[in-house]
Amino acid sequence: MTAPAEPRESLLTQLKGLDDRFWIVNIMEMFERLAYYGVRAVVALYMVLAVELGGPEFTHVQKGAIFAAWAAMQSVLPMFTGGFADRYGHKRTIALAIVIKVIGYGMMASFQSYPLFFAGCIFLACGTAIFKPGVQGTLAATLKKSSASVGWGVFYQLVNVGGFLGPVLAGVLRILDWSYVFWACALIVSVNFLWLPFYKDPSQELEEADHAAAARKLKAGWGAISKGVSLRLAQGWATALCAVVGLWFGMLFVGAGLTTGSMDLGVGALGLLLALAAGGLAWAGARATLGGALMLLLLVLVATLSGTGATAAAEAALSLAHPDLGAVAAPLGYLAWTGTLIAPALLFFAGDKAAFDQGRTDAFGIYVASVAGLFQPRVLFFCLVFSGFWLMFNQVFDLLPNVIDDWMDSSGILLSVGDGLAMPGVPVLVAGLGALLYGALCGAGIYLALRPDRRAATEVSAPATVVASLAVTLALWSVLSPPLGQLLPDRGPRGHGGGQRGRGRPGHGSRGHRAAGQLLLGVDPIVCGACGKAACPRPGPGGGGGGGGGRLRGPARHPG
């Protein structure tokens, strides 16, 4: 006779039973996603924008290199930072991540040179990679099995709220000034510092109650991860990665003899020998394996000497087999660099597996065990399948803005929607509804999070009310201020200000509501070639329609 099934809790009961920290980290995630997707939605356009239009005017190849490094850093780094978040605390890693992300946004706003803007993007990627494990670790630690599905569903819905409003806000700010996009995102992510004082770290609860028990639990956890990876599995993957690195340096050696000269020729030969030696020593016992790890670490330093000619040399070598194979050189180079970062950890793991099986909790031990744990068959299979999804997603997400901007004629869509929003008051009404929704989500989340003992609403403390009210106010201000500014009279010269409507020649202000409607969509109104101010999307000289987000390729006439 089977036991009767437990009655299922209602949705409302499950939501009320969610931990206070669940709501805090959800609000943090929503603000972080609002800032992140605000930048990602428009940064592809900004990077290739002409200098005279306010952009750095990178090439599309440079833009692709930035996105590749950005994605690699943001995807690979959490493999290590997750372990550090559990070891040193979710709250500390979240605070560190916010600081790093603010630095990244600030660099992207301040610098237009390729190396410094590249560095800003990497800072942002690193901050995101450190932020994620702390937030999701808190969710995993605080969700009960009975409400886990509801909890993760709420989490991703709030992610979508931030991801939806971020591009809209960025689309408004970039019309005003491109730097406003990055500085606003730095400010938005900094709002998360408000919630940290009220956030009790679940990863530190046991340590505060019983330090010895917490240490034993942490040690046992890392030991279990190590035991899940066999010695032969670690040795096999280390050898395979060394072979990939050796192949790269072998191509560099062959190609250097054809193109770049003696320096790359020597680097290629030395790198090939070191990679082969490290791969062979992986099977030679503890000391030899540790020696192989040291040699592969040296290989990382050697690889930095290969200079910019490495890819060209590898392309030359691959082209000997077939002319079209040269395009494989760059991806293979990224794979080789990944191998030089991961293979040493596997070699150290294989050389001292008995110690890792006991559970090493020092920083280096956590790094090595984190890398080795990825090669558990089920984990590796999941990573490979999921990486296919992110490959397709990033291809579309990074290229689509430029495709629309350069190749799509969206003027008809903008005219239709712009006319629909051109009635006075409609842009502000739409923005107000969005702001109220966003503010209500922020305020309700913080309000729930700051009621740890589930007291009646009338007994909620003053700090809880103040912080929730601040969340609502910030949300209202951030979304409402741009469309409200569109309706205010412009104090500029005659012919451009909204205050000149109906007197003399109509200025740009006569189209203010249409422009405000386009700003709400996050797209460019046509820019007047004579004055640089926003105009309505009408055909310019020669009768051409607006291309790519409603922007004309050439000077636009004054409306009217």
C-alpha positions, 0 to 999 in steps of 0.5 A, spaced: 500 500 500 503 506 497 503 512 502 498 518 500 501 523 496 502 530 500 498 535 498 501 540 494 502 547 496 498 553 492 502 558 488 501 563 493 503 559 499 510 557 495 511 564 494 510 566 501 514 561 503 520 563 499 526 565 503 528 573 505 535 572 501 531 569 495 528 576 494 534 580 495 538 576 490 533 576 485 532 584 485 540 584 485 540 580 479 534 584 476 538 590 476 544 587 474 541 584 468 538 591 466 545 594 466 548 588 462 543 588 457 542 595 456 549 595 454 549 589 450 543 591 446 547 597 443 555 596 444 555 592 437 553 599 434 557 603 438 564 599 437 563 600 429 560 607 429 564 613 426 568 617 430 564 624 427 558 620 430 561 619 437 563 612 436 570 609 436 570 606 429 573 599 430 573 594 425 568 589 425 574 584 426 576 588 432 569 588 434 569 580 433 575 579 437 572 583 443 566 579 443 570 573 443 574 574 448 568 577 452 564 571 451 570 566 453 572 570 459 565 570 462 563 563 460 570 560 463 571 564 469 565 561 473 568 554 473 573 557 478 569 563 481 563 558 483 568 554 488 571 561 491 564 563 492 563 557 496 569 558 500 570 565 501 562 567 501 557 569 496 556 576 499 563 578 498 564 575 491 557 579 489 560 585 492 567 584 489 563 583 482 559 589 483 566 593 484 569 590 478 563 591 473 563 599 475 570 599 473 568 596 466 562 600 465 567 606 467 572 604 462 567 603 456 564 610 457 571 614 458 576 610 453 575 609 445 582 607 444 582 599 442 586 596 448 583 600 453 576 599 451 577 592 450 580 592 457 573 595 459 569 589 456 574 584 459 573 587 466 565 587 465 566 580 463 570 578 469 565 582 474 559 578 471 563 571 471 564 573 479 557 575 480 553 569 477 556 564 482 554 568 488 547 570 486 545 563 484 549 559 489 544 563 494 538 561 490 540 554 491 542 554 498 535 557 500 530 554 495 526 548 498 525 542 494 518 543 494 518 550 491 525 550 487 521 550 480 517 556 482 523 559 485 527 558 479 521 561 475 521 567 479 528 568 478 528 568 470 522 572 470 525 577 473 531 576 469 527 577 463 524 584 466 531 587 467 533 584 460 527 587 457 527 594 460 535 595 459 535 595 451 529 600 452 533 605 457 539 604 453 536 606 446 533 612 449 540 614 453 544 613 446 540 618 443 542 623 448 550 621 449 553 615 448 557 615 454 550 616 458 549 609 456 555 606 460 555 611 466 547 609 467 549 602 467 554 603 472 550 607 476 544 602 476 549 596 478 551 600 484 544 600 486 545 593 488 550 596 494 543 598 497 541 591 499 548 588 501 547 590 508 540 586 509 543 580 506 545 574 510 550 570 507 547 562 507 554 560 505 557 563 512 551 560 516 554 554 518 561 557 519 558 562 524 555 557 528 560 551 528 567 553 525 570 546 525 563 543 522 563 548 516 571 546 515 569 538 515 563 539 510 567 544 505 573 539 505 568 533 504 565 537 498 571 538 495 573 531 496 567 528 493 568 532 487 575 530 486 573 522 487 568 523 481 574 524 476 578 518 475 586 518 475 586 516 467 580 520 465 584 526 468 591 524 464 587 522 458 584 529 458 591 533 459 594 529 454 589 531 449 589 538 451 597 538 450 596 535 443 592 541 441 597 546 444 602 542 440 598 542 434 598 549 434 605 551 435 607 545 430 603 550 425 606 556 428 613 553 426 611 550 419 608 557 418 613 561 420 618 558 416 614 561 410 612 567 412 614 571 419 621 569 420 626 566 425 623 568 432 616 565 431 620 559 428 624 558 434 617 559 439 614 554 435 619 549 435 620 550 443 612 550 444 611 544 440 617 540 444 614 543 451 607 541 449 609 534 447 613 533 453 608 535 458 603 530 455 608 524 455 609 526 462 602 526 464 603 518 465 609 518 468 608 518 475 607 524 481 613 527 480 614 527 473 607 529 472 608 535 476 614 537 472 610 536 466 605 541 469 610 546 470 613 546 463 606 547 461 605 553 465 612 555 462 608 554 455 603 560 457 609 565 458 612 562 451 606 563 447 606 570 449 612 571 445 609 569 439 606 576 437 601 578 432 604 574 427 602 567 430 595 567 427 598 569 420 603 563 421 598 558 422 594 560 417 599 559 412 601 552 414 594 550 414 593 553 407 598 548 405 593 543 406 587 546 403 586 554 401 580 554 405 583 551 412 586 558 413 580 560 416 580 555 422 587 558 425 584 563 429 579 558 432 584 553 433 588 558 437 583 560 442 582 553 443 590 552 444 590 558 449 584 554 453 588 548 453 594 552 456 590 554 461 586 548 463 591 542 462 596 545 467 590 544 473 589 537 470 596 535 470 597 537 478 591 534 479 593 527 476 600 528 480 597 529 487 590 526 486 590 522 493 591 529 496 585 532 492 581 526 494 582 528 501 579 535 500 583 541 499 580 547 501 586 552 499 585 557 493 589 553 489 586 546 491 579 549 489 582 552 482 585 545 481 579 541 483 574 546 480 577 544 473 578 537 474 570 537 476 568 539 469 571 533 466 566 528 470 562 525 464 555 528 465 558 535 467 562 535 461 556 532 456 552 538 459 557 543 458 558 541 451 550 541 449 549 548 453 555 551 449 552 549 443 546 553 445 550 559 447 554 559 440 548 560 436 545 565 441 551 569 441 552 569 434 545 572 433 545 577 439 552 580 437 551 580 429 543 582 429 544 589 431 549 591 425 545 587 420 539 591 422 543 597 422 546 596 415 542 592 411 534 592 414 530 598 411 525 599 418 523 606 416 516 603 415 515 600 422 518 606 425 513 610 421 507 606 423 509 605 430 511 612 431 505 615 428 501 611 433 505 614 439 505 621 436 499 623 440 500 628 446 501 624 452 502 617 449 510 616 450 509 619 457 503 614 459 507 608 456 513 610 460 509 611 466 506 604 466 513 601 465 516 605 470 510 603 475 511 596 473 518 596 474 518 600 481 512 595 484 517 589 482 523 592 486 519 595 492 515 589 493 521 584 492 525 588 497 519 589 502 518 582 502 526 581 503 526 585 509 521 582 513 525 576 516 520 574 521 514 575 517 511 580 521 504 584 519 505 589 514 503 594 519 509 592 523 515 593 518 521 597 520 522 604 518 529 601 514 525 596 510 520 601 508 525 607 506 529 602 502 523 599 498 521 606 497 527 608 494 527 602 489 520 605 487 523 612 486 529 610 482 525 605 478 520 611 476 526 616 475 530 612 471 524 610 466 520 616 466 525 622 466 527 621 458 520 621 455 518 627 460 524 631 457 522 630 450 516 634 452 519 640 456 520 646 451 527 646 448 531 653 450 535 652 444 535 657 438 529 658 433 528 653 428 530 647 433 526 648 440 520 646 442 518 653 444 518 655 437 512 651 435 507 654 431 511 661 430 515 662 423 518 655 421 517 649 424 522 646 428 524 639 431 520 640 437 514 640 432 515 632 432 517 631 439 512 626 440 513 622 434 521 622 436 519 620 444 515 614 441 521 612 437 526 613 443 521 608 447 522 603 442 530 604 443 531 606 436 534 612 432 530 618 429 533 620 423 538 626 425 538 632 421 545 633 417 545 640 418 544 641 426 545 634 428 538 634 432 533 629 432 528 629 426 522 625 424 523 619 419 522 622 412 525 621 406 532 625 405 535 628 399 534 623 393 527 620 396 531 615 400 528 611 406 531 611 413 535 605 413 537 600 419 533 602 425 530 609 421 537 612 420 538 615 414 545 614 410 546 621 408 544 628 411 536 628 413 532 635 411 529 639 416 522 636 417 516 641 415 
